[in-house]
């Protein structure tokens, strides 16, 4: 479960560090390919988090999926440029919809967990109140 998040954190730290010290930039002609590949990487990351939540995360599938998805997305965008069709836009729509689907499922899971936790806490408070209320009622207060 934590491997995708840890991978993202390490990747961001290494990427920003290398970018800061090398002053490397992406040539404008490669920007569409890099953006589609980055979106495919984000999709794989959220898919890994979702798989971890569902209890079916496997590290080897995550790593190979990340590499192959990013390479395939960039290759698809490059192929589209070669044949004169904007396949980068198609990839952004398809991958973007998967990102939003995974995000909505992750959000729904954590909201359900939060609601269950809140309900359990209110049930525990209600149980404590039901135990203490009869004791307070048994005492005669004010001579009644």
Secondary structure by P-SEA (a helix, b strand, c coil): caaaaaaaaaaaaaaaaaaacccccccccaaaaaaaaaaaaaaaaaaaaaaaaaccccaaaaaaaaaaaaaaaaaaaaaaaaacccaaaaaaaaaaaaaaaaaaaaaaaaaaaaaaaaaaaaaaaaaaaaaaaaaaaacccccc
